[in-house]
Amino acid sequence: MNLFVHQNIVIHSLKVEGISNSSVLQIGSAGMIKPLSQLFNTGGFTLPAPPAEPLPEAVAPSLIPFIPLTPLHEPT
Protein backbone atom coordinates (compact mmCIF):
# COMPACT_ATOMS: atom_id res chain seq x y z
CA MET A 1 0.00 0.00 0.00
CA ASN A 2 1.36 3.43 -0.93
CA LEU A 3 0.51 6.39 1.28
CA PHE A 4 1.12 9.87 -0.06
CA VAL A 5 1.02 12.83 2.32
CA HIS A 6 0.94 16.35 0.95
CA GLN A 7 1.61 19.03 3.55
CA ASN A 8 1.83 22.77 3.73
CA ILE A 9 3.33 23.86 7.05
CA VAL A 10 3.63 27.50 8.11
CA ILE A 11 5.51 28.17 11.33
CA HIS A 12 5.15 31.63 12.80
CA SER A 13 7.11 30.93 15.94
CA LEU A 14 9.14 27.95 17.12
CA LYS A 15 10.86 27.82 20.49
CA VAL A 16 13.11 24.87 21.23
CA GLU A 17 14.35 24.67 24.80
CA GLY A 18 17.13 22.24 23.96
CA ILE A 19 18.27 19.44 21.73
CA SER A 20 20.90 16.96 22.82
CA ASN A 21 22.90 14.32 21.00
CA SER A 22 20.83 11.80 19.06
CA SER A 23 17.71 13.99 19.29
CA VAL A 24 15.27 14.44 16.44
CA LEU A 25 13.21 17.56 15.82
CA GLN A 26 10.53 16.59 13.32
CA ILE A 27 8.06 18.97 11.73
CA GLY A 28 5.61 17.22 9.43
CA SER A 29 5.65 13.62 8.29
CA ALA A 30 8.48 11.41 7.19
CA GLY A 31 8.42 7.90 5.81
CA MET A 32 11.08 6.60 8.16
CA ILE A 33 13.67 8.12 10.47
CA LYS A 34 16.63 5.89 11.14
CA PRO A 35 18.64 6.74 14.27
CA LEU A 36 22.33 7.33 13.69
CA SER A 37 25.03 8.21 16.21
CA GLN A 38 28.64 8.64 15.20
CA LEU A 39 31.45 9.41 17.62
CA PHE A 40 34.90 10.20 16.25
CA ASN A 41 38.20 10.95 17.97
CA THR A 42 39.63 13.13 15.21
CA GLY A 43 42.20 14.71 17.55
CA GLY A 44 43.74 11.39 18.55
CA PHE A 45 43.16 12.11 22.25
CA THR A 46 44.01 9.31 24.68
CA LEU A 47 43.32 10.93 28.09
CA PRO A 48 40.15 12.46 29.57
CA ALA A 49 39.73 16.22 29.27
CA PRO A 50 40.75 18.28 32.32
CA PRO A 51 37.90 19.55 34.51
CA ALA A 52 36.36 22.86 33.53
CA GLU A 53 37.47 25.91 35.47
CA PRO A 54 34.80 28.10 37.10
CA LEU A 55 33.97 31.45 35.51
CA PRO A 56 35.71 34.44 37.07
CA GLU A 57 33.49 36.40 39.44
CA ALA A 58 33.69 39.41 37.12
CA VAL A 59 31.84 37.46 34.41
CA ALA A 60 28.54 36.25 35.81
CA PRO A 61 26.56 33.92 33.51
CA SER A 62 23.65 36.41 33.54
CA LEU A 63 25.93 39.08 31.98
CA ILE A 64 26.93 36.93 29.01
CA PRO A 65 24.74 37.99 26.05
CA PHE A 66 22.64 35.35 24.30
CA ILE A 67 23.97 34.86 20.78
CA PRO A 68 22.02 32.33 18.70
CA LEU A 69 24.10 29.86 16.71
CA THR A 70 21.62 30.06 13.83
CA PRO A 71 21.11 33.43 12.13
CA LEU A 72 17.59 34.60 12.94
CA HIS A 73 15.43 37.21 11.22
CA GLU A 74 13.75 39.97 13.16
CA PRO A 75 10.02 39.38 13.76
CA THR A 76 7.76 41.12 11.27
Short mmCIF file of the C-alpha atoms (twelve columns), coordinates in Angstrom:
data_MODEL
# 
_entry.id   MODEL 
# 
loop_
_atom_site.group_PDB 
_atom_site.id 
_atom_site.type_symbol 
_atom_site.label_atom_id 
_atom_site.label_alt_id 
_atom_site.label_comp_id 
_atom_site.label_asym_id 
_atom_site.label_seq_id 
_atom_site.Cartn_x 
_atom_site.Cartn_y 
_atom_site.Cartn_z 
_atom_site.pdbx_PDB_model_num 
ATOM 1  C CA . MET A 1  0.000  0.000  0.000  1 
ATOM 2  C CA . ASN A 2  1.356  3.431  -0.935 1 
ATOM 3  C CA . LEU A 3  0.508  6.388  1.279  1 
ATOM 4  C CA . PHE A 4  1.119  9.872  -0.061 1 
ATOM 5  C CA . VAL A 5  1.021  12.826 2.318  1 
ATOM 6  C CA . HIS A 6  0.938  16.352 0.954  1 
ATOM 7  C CA . GLN A 7  1.613  19.028 3.550  1 
ATOM 8  C CA . ASN A 8  1.833  22.772 3.725  1 
ATOM 9  C CA . ILE A 9  3.334  23.860 7.053  1 
ATOM 10 C CA . VAL A 10 3.626  27.504 8.110  1 
ATOM 11 C CA . ILE A 11 5.509  28.166 11.333 1 
ATOM 12 C CA . HIS A 12 5.149  31.628 12.801 1 
ATOM 13 C CA . SER A 13 7.105  30.932 15.944 1 
ATOM 14 C CA . LEU A 14 9.142  27.952 17.122 1 
ATOM 15 C CA . LYS A 15 10.860 27.825 20.489 1 
ATOM 16 C CA . VAL A 16 13.106 24.865 21.229 1 
ATOM 17 C CA . GLU A 17 14.353 24.674 24.799 1 
ATOM 18 C CA . GLY A 18 17.134 22.238 23.960 1 
ATOM 19 C CA . ILE A 19 18.269 19.435 21.733 1 
ATOM 20 C CA . SER A 20 20.904 16.958 22.815 1 
ATOM 21 C CA . ASN A 21 22.896 14.316 20.999 1 
ATOM 22 C CA . SER A 22 20.825 11.802 19.055 1 
ATOM 23 C CA . SER A 23 17.709 13.987 19.293 1 
ATOM 24 C CA . VAL A 24 15.273 14.438 16.439 1 
ATOM 25 C CA . LEU A 25 13.208 17.556 15.824 1 
ATOM 26 C CA . GLN A 26 10.528 16.595 13.318 1 
ATOM 27 C CA . ILE A 27 8.062  18.967 11.731 1 
ATOM 28 C CA . GLY A 28 5.606  17.218 9.431  1 
ATOM 29 C CA . SER A 29 5.654  13.620 8.291  1 
ATOM 30 C CA . ALA A 30 8.485  11.406 7.187  1 
ATOM 31 C CA . GLY A 31 8.425  7.898  5.806  1 
ATOM 32 C CA . MET A 32 11.076 6.595  8.165  1 
ATOM 33 C CA . ILE A 33 13.669 8.117  10.473 1 
ATOM 34 C CA . LYS A 34 16.632 5.892  11.143 1 
ATOM 35 C CA . PRO A 35 18.637 6.744  14.274 1 
ATOM 36 C CA . LEU A 36 22.334 7.334  13.687 1 
ATOM 37 C CA . SER A 37 25.025 8.215  16.207 1 
ATOM 38 C CA . GLN A 38 28.638 8.643  15.199 1 
ATOM 39 C CA . LEU A 39 31.451 9.411  17.623 1 
ATOM 40 C CA . PHE A 40 34.896 10.202 16.254 1 
ATOM 41 C CA . ASN A 41 38.198 10.951 17.967 1 
ATOM 42 C CA . THR A 42 39.632 13.134 15.214 1 
ATOM 43 C CA . GLY A 43 42.196 14.710 17.547 1 
ATOM 44 C CA . GLY A 44 43.737 11.387 18.546 1 
ATOM 45 C CA . PHE A 45 43.161 12.111 22.247 1 
ATOM 46 C CA . THR A 46 44.008 9.311  24.681 1 
ATOM 47 C CA . LEU A 47 43.320 10.927 28.092 1 
ATOM 48 C CA . PRO A 48 40.150 12.461 29.567 1 
ATOM 49 C CA . ALA A 49 39.729 16.218 29.270 1 
ATOM 50 C CA . PRO A 50 40.752 18.284 32.318 1 
ATOM 51 C CA . PRO A 51 37.900 19.551 34.506 1 
ATOM 52 C CA . ALA A 52 36.363 22.864 33.529 1 
ATOM 53 C CA . GLU A 53 37.466 25.913 35.465 1 
ATOM 54 C CA . PRO A 54 34.800 28.103 37.098 1 
ATOM 55 C CA . LEU A 55 33.975 31.446 35.512 1 
ATOM 56 C CA . PRO A 56 35.711 34.441 37.070 1 
ATOM 57 C CA . GLU A 57 33.488 36.397 39.436 1 
ATOM 58 C CA . ALA A 58 33.694 39.409 37.122 1 
ATOM 59 C CA . VAL A 59 31.843 37.458 34.410 1 
ATOM 60 C CA . ALA A 60 28.545 36.255 35.814 1 
ATOM 61 C CA . PRO A 61 26.559 33.924 33.515 1 
ATOM 62 C CA . SER A 62 23.654 36.413 33.539 1 
ATOM 63 C CA . LEU A 63 25.929 39.076 31.984 1 
ATOM 64 C CA . ILE A 64 26.934 36.931 29.006 1 
ATOM 65 C CA . PRO A 65 24.741 37.985 26.054 1 
ATOM 66 C CA . PHE A 66 22.644 35.352 24.296 1 
ATOM 67 C CA . ILE A 67 23.973 34.860 20.776 1 
ATOM 68 C CA . PRO A 68 22.023 32.333 18.697 1 
ATOM 69 C CA . LEU A 69 24.096 29.863 16.707 1 
ATOM 70 C CA . THR A 70 21.619 30.064 13.835 1 
ATOM 71 C CA . PRO A 71 21.111 33.430 12.133 1 
ATOM 72 C CA . LEU A 72 17.595 34.604 12.943 1 
ATOM 73 C CA . HIS A 73 15.432 37.206 11.223 1 
ATOM 74 C CA . GLU A 74 13.748 39.971 13.164 1 
ATOM 75 C CA . PRO A 75 10.018 39.380 13.755 1 
ATOM 76 C CA . THR A 76 7.760  41.123 11.269 1 
# 
